[in-house]
């Protein structure tokens, strides 16, 4: 049973890497994922992970200002968030913590 669960996790990670790779290949600039690079996204990681997340930094909020926030909604329930130890609830709270309009991710 554990081997099957590990395979499912591996397959999910592989699909995520393939999806990001396809987005990177089709993007004409350094902002492949909803207007953000992976480095951009990593500036907010301390605010969305760990048992005691930090408040978002000014740099994190600046990154979010240039993001396509409704696009990021597509990752709200993605298993890749937990793979990267990202708390999806905290991630969805970032725009309001940065005093940005939060996207409606329910539709």
N, CA, C and O atoms as a GROMACS GRO file, in nm:
protein
  428
    1UNK      N    1   0.082  -0.119   0.000
    1UNK     CA    2   0.000   0.000   0.000
    1UNK      C    3   0.086   0.125   0.000
    1UNK      O    4   0.056   0.223  -0.068
    2UNK      N    5   0.196   0.121   0.079
    2UNK     CA    6   0.285   0.237   0.086
    2UNK      C    7   0.350   0.265  -0.050
    2UNK      O    8   0.368   0.381  -0.087
    3UNK      N    9   0.384   0.160  -0.124
    3UNK     CA   10   0.444   0.178  -0.255
    3UNK      C   11   0.346   0.248  -0.349
    3UNK      O   12   0.385   0.333  -0.429
    4UNK      N   13   0.218   0.212  -0.340
    4UNK     CA   14   0.116   0.274  -0.424
    4UNK      C   15   0.102   0.423  -0.390
    4UNK      O   16   0.093   0.507  -0.479
    5UNK      N   17   0.102   0.455  -0.259
    5UNK     CA   18   0.091   0.594  -0.215
    5UNK      C   19   0.213   0.674  -0.262
    5UNK      O   20   0.199   0.787  -0.308
    6UNK      N   21   0.332   0.616  -0.251
    6UNK     CA   22   0.453   0.684  -0.298
    6UNK      C   23   0.449   0.707  -0.448
    6UNK      O   24   0.495   0.811  -0.496
    7UNK      N   25   0.394   0.613  -0.522
    7UNK     CA   26   0.382   0.630  -0.666
    7UNK      C   27   0.287   0.744  -0.700
    7UNK      O   28   0.315   0.824  -0.790
    8UNK      N   29   0.176   0.754  -0.628
    8UNK     CA   30   0.079   0.862  -0.652
    8UNK      C   31   0.145   0.996  -0.625
    8UNK      O   32   0.128   1.090  -0.703
    9UNK      N   33   0.220   1.006  -0.516
    9UNK     CA   34   0.290   1.131  -0.485
    9UNK      C   35   0.392   1.162  -0.594
    9UNK      O   36   0.400   1.276  -0.639
   10UNK      N   37   0.467   1.063  -0.635
   10UNK     CA   38   0.566   1.083  -0.741
   10UNK      C   39   0.499   1.128  -0.870
   10UNK      O   40   0.548   1.219  -0.938
   11UNK      N   41   0.387   1.067  -0.905
   11UNK     CA   42   0.316   1.104  -1.027
   11UNK      C   43   0.264   1.247  -1.019
   11UNK      O   44   0.271   1.321  -1.117
   12UNK      N   45   0.214   1.288  -0.903
   12UNK     CA   46   0.164   1.424  -0.886
   12UNK      C   47   0.277   1.525  -0.901
   12UNK      O   48   0.261   1.628  -0.966
   13UNK      N   49   0.392   1.496  -0.842
   13UNK     CA   50   0.507   1.586  -0.854
   13UNK      C   51   0.554   1.591  -1.000
   13UNK      O   52   0.587   1.698  -1.050
   14UNK      N   53   0.558   1.478  -1.065
   14UNK     CA   54   0.599   1.473  -1.205
   14UNK      C   55   0.505   1.555  -1.293
   14UNK      O   56   0.552   1.628  -1.381
   15UNK      N   57   0.375   1.545  -1.270
   15UNK     CA   58   0.278   1.624  -1.346
   15UNK      C   59   0.297   1.774  -1.320
   15UNK      O   60   0.288   1.855  -1.412
   16UNK      N   61   0.323   1.808  -1.195
   16UNK     CA   62   0.344   1.949  -1.161
   16UNK      C   63   0.468   2.003  -1.231
   16UNK      O   64   0.465   2.113  -1.288
   17UNK      N   65   0.576   1.928  -1.228
   17UNK     CA   66   0.699   1.971  -1.294
   17UNK      C   67   0.675   1.985  -1.445
   17UNK      O   68   0.724   2.080  -1.507
   18UNK      N   69   0.602   1.893  -1.502
   18UNK     CA   70   0.572   1.901  -1.645
   18UNK      C   71   0.486   2.023  -1.676
   18UNK      O   72   0.510   2.092  -1.776
   19UNK      N   73   0.388   2.051  -1.592
   19UNK     CA   74   0.302   2.168  -1.615
   19UNK      C   75   0.381   2.297  -1.604
   19UNK      O   76   0.364   2.387  -1.686
   20UNK      N   77   0.466   2.307  -1.503
   20UNK     CA   78   0.549   2.427  -1.489
   20UNK      C   79   0.645   2.438  -1.606
   20UNK      O   80   0.666   2.547  -1.660
   21UNK      N   81   0.702   2.327  -1.647
   21UNK     CA   82   0.793   2.328  -1.761
   21UNK      C   83   0.724   2.373  -1.888
   21UNK      O   84   0.781   2.448  -1.967
   22UNK      N   85   0.600   2.329  -1.910
   22UNK     CA   86   0.524   2.371  -2.028
   22UNK      C   87   0.494   2.519  -2.021
   22UNK      O   88   0.503   2.589  -2.122
   23UNK      N   89   0.458   2.569  -1.902
   23UNK     CA   90   0.432   2.712  -1.888
   23UNK      C   91   0.558   2.792  -1.912
   23UNK      O   92   0.552   2.899  -1.973
   24UNK      N   93   0.670   2.742  -1.864
   24UNK     CA   94   0.797   2.813  -1.884
   24UNK      C   95   0.834   2.816  -2.031
   24UNK      O   96   0.884   2.916  -2.082
   25UNK      N   97   0.809   2.706  -2.099
   25UNK     CA   98   0.843   2.699  -2.240
   25UNK      C   99   0.758   2.792  -2.324
   25UNK      O  100   0.805   2.845  -2.425
   26UNK      N  101   0.634   2.812  -2.283
   26UNK     CA  102   0.546   2.898  -2.362
   26UNK      C  103   0.552   3.043  -2.322
   26UNK      O  104   0.504   3.130  -2.395
   27UNK      N  105   0.611   3.072  -2.206
   27UNK     CA  106   0.622   3.211  -2.163
   27UNK      C  107   0.740   3.276  -2.235
   27UNK      O  108   0.846   3.216  -2.250
   28UNK      N  109   0.718   3.398  -2.279
   28UNK     CA  110   0.823   3.467  -2.353
   28UNK      C  111   0.917   3.546  -2.265
   28UNK      O  112   1.004   3.617  -2.315
   29UNK      N  113   0.902   3.535  -2.133
   29UNK     CA  114   0.988   3.612  -2.043
   29UNK      C  115   1.026   3.528  -1.923
   29UNK      O  116   1.012   3.406  -1.925
   30UNK      N  117   1.074   3.592  -1.820
   30UNK     CA  118   1.118   3.521  -1.700
   30UNK      C  119   1.006   3.505  -1.598
   30UNK      O  120   1.034   3.473  -1.482
   31UNK      N  121   0.882   3.525  -1.637
   31UNK     CA  122   0.770   3.515  -1.545
   31UNK      C  123   0.672   3.407  -1.592
   31UNK      O  124   0.564   3.438  -1.643
   32UNK      N  125   0.710   3.282  -1.574
   32UNK     CA  126   0.632   3.174  -1.632
   32UNK      C  127   0.505   3.136  -1.558
   32UNK      O  128   0.413   3.084  -1.620
   33UNK      N  129   0.497   3.160  -1.429
   33UNK     CA  130   0.386   3.108  -1.351
   33UNK      C  131   0.302   3.222  -1.299
   33UNK      O  132   0.334   3.284  -1.197
   34UNK      N  133   0.192   3.250  -1.368
   34UNK     CA  134   0.100   3.357  -1.327
   34UNK      C  135   0.170   3.492  -1.314
   34UNK      O  136   0.137   3.573  -1.228
   35UNK      N  137   0.267   3.514  -1.401
   35UNK     CA  138   0.340   3.640  -1.401
   35UNK      C  139   0.458   3.642  -1.306
   35UNK      O  140   0.520   3.747  -1.287
   36UNK      N  141   0.491   3.528  -1.246
   36UNK     CA  142   0.599   3.522  -1.149
   36UNK      C  143   0.699   3.412  -1.183
   36UNK      O  144   0.662   3.307  -1.236
   37UNK      N  145   0.824   3.439  -1.151
   37UNK     CA  146   0.925   3.334  -1.164
   37UNK      C  147   0.924   3.250  -1.035
   37UNK      O  148   0.863   3.289  -0.936
   38UNK      N  149   0.990   3.139  -1.038
   38UNK     CA  150   1.000   3.055  -0.919
   38UNK      C  151   1.071   3.133  -0.808
   38UNK      O  152   1.033   3.123  -0.692
   39UNK      N  153   1.175   3.209  -0.844
   39UNK     CA  154   1.245   3.290  -0.743
   39UNK      C  155   1.152   3.393  -0.681
   39UNK      O  156   1.159   3.418  -0.560
   40UNK      N  157   1.064   3.453  -0.763
   40UNK     CA  158   0.966   3.547  -0.709
   40UNK      C  159   0.878   3.477  -0.605
   40UNK      O  160   0.857   3.529  -0.496
   41UNK      N  161   0.828   3.360  -0.641
   41UNK     CA  162   0.740   3.287  -0.551
   41UNK      C  163   0.810   3.251  -0.420
   41UNK      O  164   0.748   3.252  -0.314
   42UNK      N  165   0.939   3.220  -0.428
   42UNK     CA  166   1.013   3.180  -0.309
   42UNK      C  167   1.030   3.294  -0.209
   42UNK      O  168   1.057   3.269  -0.092
   43UNK      N  169   1.015   3.420  -0.253
   43UNK     CA  170   1.027   3.532  -0.159
   43UNK      C  171   0.914   3.530  -0.056
   43UNK      O  172   0.926   3.591   0.050
   44UNK      N  173   0.807   3.460  -0.086
   44UNK     CA  174   0.692   3.454   0.006
   44UNK      C  175   0.686   3.324   0.086
   44UNK      O  176   0.597   3.307   0.169
   45UNK      N  177   0.778   3.233   0.062
   45UNK     CA  178   0.767   3.100   0.125
   45UNK      C  179   0.764   3.107   0.277
   45UNK      O  180   0.689   3.031   0.338
   46UNK      N  181   0.842   3.195   0.339
   46UNK     CA  182   0.844   3.200   0.486
   46UNK      C  183   0.710   3.247   0.544
   46UNK      O  184   0.683   3.227   0.662
   47UNK      N  185   0.627   3.308   0.462
   47UNK     CA  186   0.495   3.356   0.506
   47UNK      C  187   0.386   3.251   0.487
   47UNK      O  188   0.274   3.269   0.535
   48UNK      N  189   0.417   3.143   0.418
   48UNK     CA  190   0.314   3.043   0.387
   48UNK      C  191   0.354   2.901   0.426
   48UNK      O  192   0.289   2.805   0.385
   49UNK      N  193   0.459   2.888   0.504
   49UNK     CA  194   0.503   2.755   0.543
   49UNK      C  195   0.558   2.754   0.685
   49UNK      O  196   0.590   2.857   0.743
   50UNK      N  197   0.568   2.634   0.737
   50UNK     CA  198   0.624   2.615   0.870
   50UNK      C  199   0.521   2.632   0.980
   50UNK      O  200   0.411   2.683   0.956
   51UNK      N  201   0.557   2.590   1.100
   51UNK     CA  202   0.464   2.598   1.212
   51UNK      C  203   0.440   2.741   1.260
   51UNK      O  204   0.336   2.770   1.319
   52UNK      N  205   0.537   2.830   1.237
   52UNK     CA  206   0.523   2.970   1.278
   52UNK      C  207   0.559   3.061   1.161
   52UNK      O  208   0.667   3.120   1.159
   53UNK      N  209   0.468   3.073   1.063
   53UNK     CA  210   0.500   3.155   0.946
   53UNK      C  211   0.519   3.302   0.984
   53UNK      O  212   0.456   3.353   1.076
   54UNK      N  213   0.608   3.366   0.911
   54UNK     CA  214   0.635   3.508   0.932
   54UNK      C  215   0.534   3.592   0.855
   54UNK      O  216   0.472   3.542   0.762
   55UNK      N  217   0.517   3.718   0.894
   55UNK     CA  218   0.435   3.807   0.811
   55UNK      C  219   0.503   3.824   0.675
   55UNK      O  220   0.625   3.815   0.666
   56UNK      N  221   0.425   3.848   0.568
   56UNK     CA  222   0.489   3.865   0.437
   56UNK      C  223   0.582   3.986   0.439
   56UNK      O  224   0.549   4.091   0.494
   57UNK      N  225   0.697   3.970   0.377
   57UNK     CA  226   0.795   4.078   0.369
   57UNK      C  227   0.750   4.181   0.265
   57UNK      O  228   0.660   4.155   0.185
   58UNK      N  229   0.814   4.297   0.268
   58UNK     CA  230   0.785   4.398   0.167
   58UNK      C  231   0.816   4.344   0.028
   58UNK      O  232   0.744   4.373  -0.068
   59UNK      N  233   0.924   4.264   0.018
   59UNK     CA  234   0.961   4.206  -0.112
   59UNK      C  235   0.854   4.108  -0.159
   59UNK      O  236   0.821   4.104  -0.278
   60UNK      N  237   0.801   4.029  -0.068
   60UNK     CA  238   0.694   3.935  -0.102
   60UNK      C  239   0.573   4.011  -0.154
   60UNK      O  240   0.515   3.974  -0.257
   61UNK      N  241   0.534   4.117  -0.084
   61UNK     CA  242   0.417   4.196  -0.126
   61UNK      C  243   0.442   4.263  -0.261
   61UNK      O  244   0.350   4.274  -0.342
   62UNK      N  245   0.564   4.308  -0.286
   62UNK     CA  246   0.597   4.368  -0.416
   62UNK      C  247   0.583   4.264  -0.527
   62UNK      O  248   0.537   4.296  -0.637
   63UNK      N  249   0.623   4.141  -0.499
   63UNK     CA  250   0.610   4.033  -0.596
   63UNK      C  251   0.462   4.007  -0.626
   63UNK      O  252   0.423   3.992  -0.741
   64UNK      N  253   0.380   4.003  -0.520
   64UNK     CA  254   0.238   3.977  -0.539
   64UNK      C  255   0.169   4.087  -0.620
   64UNK      O  256   0.073   4.060  -0.693
   65UNK      N  257   0.217   4.210  -0.609
   65UNK     CA  258   0.157   4.320  -0.686
   65UNK      C  259   0.168   4.297  -0.836
   65UNK      O  260   0.082   4.344  -0.911
   66UNK      N  261   0.270   4.227  -0.881
   66UNK     CA  262   0.287   4.204  -1.024
   66UNK      C  263   0.230   4.069  -1.070
   66UNK      O  264   0.234   4.036  -1.189
   67UNK      N  265   0.175   3.993  -0.976
   67UNK     CA  266   0.122   3.861  -1.009
   67UNK      C  267  -0.018   3.869  -1.067
   67UNK      O  268  -0.093   3.962  -1.040
   68UNK      N  269  -0.050   3.769  -1.146
   68UNK     CA  270  -0.188   3.749  -1.193
   68UNK      C  271  -0.257   3.669  -1.082
   68UNK      O  272  -0.257   3.545  -1.087
   69UNK      N  273  -0.315   3.737  -0.984
   69UNK     CA  274  -0.371   3.670  -0.867
   69UNK      C  275  -0.482   3.570  -0.901
   69UNK      O  276  -0.484   3.461  -0.844
   70UNK      N  277  -0.575   3.604  -0.992
   70UNK     CA  278  -0.676   3.502  -1.026
   70UNK      C  279  -0.613   3.374  -1.084
   70UNK      O  280  -0.664   3.265  -1.063
   71UNK      N  281  -0.503   3.389  -1.156
   71UNK     CA  282  -0.432   3.271  -1.209
   71UNK      C  283  -0.381   3.184  -1.095
   71UNK      O  284  -0.385   3.061  -1.104
   72UNK      N  285  -0.333   3.247  -0.988
   72UNK     CA  286  -0.282   3.170  -0.875
   72UNK      C  287  -0.391   3.087  -0.808
   72UNK      O  288  -0.362   2.989  -0.740
   73UNK      N  289  -0.518   3.127  -0.826
   73UNK     CA  290  -0.629   3.050  -0.769
   73UNK      C  291  -0.630   2.907  -0.822
   73UNK      O  292  -0.676   2.816  -0.753
   74UNK      N  293  -0.580   2.886  -0.942
   74UNK     CA  294  -0.582   2.752  -1.000
   74UNK      C  295  -0.495   2.654  -0.920
   74UNK      O  296  -0.509   2.533  -0.935
   75UNK      N  297  -0.407   2.707  -0.836
   75UNK     CA  298  -0.320   2.621  -0.756
   75UNK      C  299  -0.370   2.605  -0.613
   75UNK      O  300  -0.305   2.540  -0.531
   76UNK      N  301  -0.486   2.664  -0.581
   76UNK     CA  302  -0.540   2.665  -0.445
   76UNK      C  303  -0.548   2.525  -0.385
   76UNK      O  304  -0.509   2.505  -0.270
   77UNK      N  305  -0.598   2.430  -0.459
   77UNK     CA  306  -0.615   2.294  -0.408
   77UNK      C  307  -0.516   2.196  -0.470
   77UNK      O  308  -0.538   2.075  -0.469
   78UNK      N  309  -0.409   2.248  -0.522
   78UNK     CA  310  -0.310   2.165  -0.588
   78UNK      C  311  -0.226   2.087  -0.488
   78UNK      O  312  -0.182   2.142  -0.386
   79UNK      N  313  -0.203   1.960  -0.515
   79UNK     CA  314  -0.116   1.881  -0.426
   79UNK      C  315   0.028   1.930  -0.427
   79UNK      O  316   0.106   1.897  -0.337
   80UNK      N  317   0.064   2.010  -0.527
   80UNK     CA  318   0.202   2.058  -0.532
   80UNK      C  319   0.232   2.152  -0.417
   80UNK      O  320   0.348   2.165  -0.376
   81UNK      N  321   0.131   2.220  -0.363
   81UNK     CA  322   0.155   2.310  -0.251
   81UNK      C  323   0.208   2.233  -0.130
   81UNK      O  324   0.306   2.274  -0.068
   82UNK      N  325   0.144   2.123  -0.099
   82UNK     CA  326   0.191   2.045   0.015
   82UNK      C  327   0.327   1.981  -0.014
   82UNK      O  328   0.406   1.961   0.077
   83UNK      N  329   0.353   1.950  -0.140
   83UNK     CA  330   0.483   1.896  -0.178
   83UNK      C  331   0.594   1.995  -0.144
   83UNK      O  332   0.703   1.955  -0.102
   84UNK      N  333   0.565   2.123  -0.162
   84UNK     CA  334   0.662   2.227  -0.131
   84UNK      C  335   0.644   2.282   0.010
   84UNK      O  336   0.700   2.386   0.044
   85UNK      N  337   0.565   2.211   0.093
   85UNK     CA  338   0.540   2.250   0.232
   85UNK      C  339   0.475   2.388   0.244
   85UNK      O  340   0.505   2.465   0.335
   86UNK      N  341   0.386   2.419   0.149
   86UNK     CA  342   0.315   2.546   0.148
   86UNK      C  343   0.174   2.523   0.200
   86UNK      O  344   0.103   2.434   0.152
   87UNK      N  345   0.134   2.603   0.297
   87UNK     CA  346   0.000   2.596   0.354
   87UNK      C  347  -0.092   2.678   0.263
   87UNK      O  348  -0.077   2.800   0.252
   88UNK      N  349  -0.187   2.612   0.197
   88UNK     CA  350  -0.273   2.681   0.100
   88UNK      C  351  -0.359   2.789   0.166
   88UNK      O  352  -0.387   2.892   0.105
   89UNK      N  353  -0.402   2.767   0.290
   89UNK     CA  354  -0.481   2.870   0.360
   89UNK      C  355  -0.399   2.996   0.379
   89UNK      O  356  -0.447   3.106   0.353
   90UNK      N  357  -0.275   2.980   0.424
   90UNK     CA  358  -0.187   3.096   0.441
   90UNK      C  359  -0.159   3.164   0.307
   90UNK      O  360  -0.152   3.286   0.299
   91UNK      N  361  -0.142   3.084   0.203
   91UNK     CA  362  -0.115   3.140   0.070
   91UNK      C  363  -0.232   3.225   0.022
   91UNK      O  364  -0.213   3.331  -0.037
   92UNK      N  365  -0.355   3.178   0.049
   92UNK     CA  366  -0.472   3.253   0.006
   92UNK      C  367  -0.492   3.381   0.086
   92UNK      O  368  -0.561   3.473   0.041
   93UNK      N  369  -0.433   3.389   0.204
   93UNK     CA  370  -0.442   3.508   0.288
   93UNK      C  371  -0.338   3.615   0.252
   93UNK      O  372  -0.350   3.730   0.295
   94UNK      N  373  -0.237   3.578   0.173
   94UNK     CA  374  -0.129   3.672   0.142
   94UNK      C  375  -0.176   3.803   0.079
   94UNK      O  376  -0.133   3.909   0.123
   95UNK      N  377  -0.263   3.799  -0.023
   95UNK     CA  378  -0.303   3.928  -0.083
   95UNK      C  379  -0.360   4.026   0.020
   95UNK      O  380  -0.323   4.143   0.020
   96UNK      N  381  -0.449   3.979   0.106
   96UNK     CA  382  -0.506   4.072   0.204
   96UNK      C  383  -0.402   4.118   0.304
   96UNK      O  384  -0.406   4.232   0.348
   97UNK      N  385  -0.309   4.030   0.341
   97UNK     CA  386  -0.201   4.070   0.432
   97UNK      C  387  -0.110   4.175   0.368
   97UNK      O  388  -0.048   4.255   0.437
   98UNK      N  389  -0.104   4.173   0.236
   98UNK     CA  390  -0.023   4.271   0.161
   98UNK      C  391  -0.108   4.392   0.117
   98UNK      O  392  -0.063   4.476   0.040
   99UNK      N  393  -0.231   4.398   0.168
   99UNK     CA  394  -0.324   4.506   0.136
   99UNK      C  395  -0.355   4.515  -0.014
   99UNK      O  396  -0.363   4.623  -0.072
  100UNK      N  397  -0.372   4.396  -0.074
  100UNK     CA  398  -0.412   4.386  -0.215
  100UNK      C  399  -0.552   4.328  -0.220
  100UNK      O  400  -0.597   4.263  -0.126
  101UNK      N  401  -0.620   4.351  -0.330
  101UNK     CA  402  -0.752   4.291  -0.349
  101UNK      C  403  -0.733   4.140  -0.366
  101UNK      O  404  -0.658   4.095  -0.453
  102UNK      N  405  -0.801   4.064  -0.283
  102UNK     CA  406  -0.792   3.920  -0.294
  102UNK      C  407  -0.877   3.872  -0.410
  102UNK      O  408  -0.989   3.919  -0.428
  103UNK      N  409  -0.825   3.778  -0.488
  103UNK     CA  410  -0.905   3.725  -0.598
  103UNK      C  411  -1.016   3.636  -0.545
  103UNK      O  412  -1.004   3.578  -0.437
  104UNK      N  413  -1.123   3.624  -0.621
  104UNK     CA  414  -1.232   3.535  -0.587
  104UNK      C  415  -1.197   3.398  -0.643
  104UNK      O  416  -1.213   3.373  -0.762
  105UNK      N  417  -1.149   3.311  -0.556
  105UNK     CA  418  -1.105   3.179  -0.600
  105UNK      C  419  -1.215   3.075  -0.592
  105UNK      O  420  -1.191   2.958  -0.618
  106UNK      N  421  -1.335   3.117  -0.555
  106UNK     CA  422  -1.444   3.022  -0.542
  106UNK      C  423  -1.514   2.992  -0.674
  106UNK      O  424  -1.586   2.893  -0.686
  107UNK      N  425  -1.494   3.078  -0.772
  107UNK     CA  426  -1.565   3.055  -0.900
  107UNK      C  427  -1.479   2.986  -1.000
  107UNK      O  428  -1.523   2.959  -1.111
   0.00000   0.00000   0.00000
